[in-house]
Structure formats: structure tokens, C-alpha cells
Amino acid sequence: IAGEDESATTLLALRVGSQFTGTIGTSVANLQVNATTVDFAGRGASCFLDGAMPTVNVNDGIKNDDMLHLRGNIDTLRILGGQGTVTVNAADGELDNLEIIGAPSITVSVPTGVTSLDTVTMDSGEVTIGATGATTVEVFGGQLTYTDSATIATLEIHTDATCRYNSTGTITTLTVFGGAFDMRDSTASALTITNATMHEGGMINARNGLRSVTWTNGIVFHGGMLYPDRGRTLTIS
């Protein structure tokens, strides 16, 4: 099914079940469809969807870079399984809420150009987010990577989670309860972190040689491991 335009009709539900092994759409000819709910567990090589899809649930999928491509307006993308890559395409993309629960083999890409991301909640998987911010980001497990430019109001990192930060912008409140906030590979020219708090078991590694991070109110330190850039003077309370 490639290039079909069914956008004049809004389906109550679109279900791609685990017995489906075909392909849906292509990279240049998405299936255009609107559906209140999309449930995806397909075993085909690729699926390309474009439309208004308020709720998308991913329950399974094979290990493939084109497992599922989404383009359009999505309120909530909820991933509960799968082994491949879910991509929210940049052009005209909108994604409000991203949830990843119990899906350690999933890879999610939210490239530059996707707008209106509000919340990110994840306990597994690998997620890469481009130049879009979020109100609340909670990382309980897995690896979250930020690139390009992002503005985040609240970022929380918990035990067994890693946030790799290679992005300019602003983090208003960073709390490292456990896990790691890692900027070792960052090439970003400037990042401002207004309020930062570290707890026992957490790590902040800003040792990339750029001295490009501004810690506006210093760091409230309750324990953990801190690796600032060499030659930096930080306020720790």
C-alpha cells in the first residue's frame, strides 16, 4: 500500500497485527490515513504512515531501521515493545507525548523539525531527540540523547538511565537521582543549566574541553560523582 490518500476518512482504529508481514507505504509515498488509535505490531520490513493519529501504540515489530515511520499529528506515542526503529519524521511533524515502557530493544528517532513535544517518559530503549524541547523529561532507564538545540523545563535522570547531551539551549531544572548526565562527547557551543541537583548514585560528566556550560545557580550536591571541565570554577552547596 504505497501513496494511497485516505485522509478524507477518519478511522476509529487502524490495527497492524503480528500476522502482517507486508509493507505499508514507502519513504516517498506514505500511506495517508487518519485514525483515532493506531495499534502496531506488524512483522513487515517497513511501514510509513502520514496523518492525524492522536494515539499510537507500538506493541511489537521486527529489527529493522524502517520498522515504523510516522508523519503527521500525534498526541501520544506509546511504545511497549518492538526491536526496530520508530521514526517521527521531521516534515510537518507534531508529537506531544512520548512514552517507552518495557521496550529495551526499541530505537526511537525524533529528528529536528518535530514540534510541540511536551513530555518524555522512558524506562528502556534508545531515544534520540533533535531540535525540540519539552516541559518534562523523565528518564528511568535506557539512553536518551539530545542533539542540535533543545529547551527543557524539567529533566530528571534515575538509576540505570543515561542522558547524553550534545545540544545547545536551556535546562531550567536538572535533577540527577541516579544514572548519568553525560556531556563528554558534546560539541555544543553553549548550554545553560539554571538549577542542578545531584544525589548519591548519580553522575554528571561535563569534561569535554569546551567549557561551554553555564551553571547559573551552581549545583546542589547530595552525593554522586561530578566531573567538571578542567579549569572550571563551580559553586557547590
Secondary structure, DSSP 8 states (H G I E B T S, - for coil): --S-EEEEEEEEEEEE-TT--S-B--SSS-EEEEEEEEEE---SS-BEEEEE-SEEEE----S-TTSEEEEEEEEEEEE---SSEEEE-STT-EEEEEEE-S-TT-EEEE-TT-B---EEEEEEEEEEE-S--EEEEEEEEEEEEEEEEEEEEEEEE-TTEEEEEEEEEEEEEEEESSEEEE-TT---S-EEEEEEEE-TTEEEE--SS---EEETT-EEESSSEEE--TT----B-
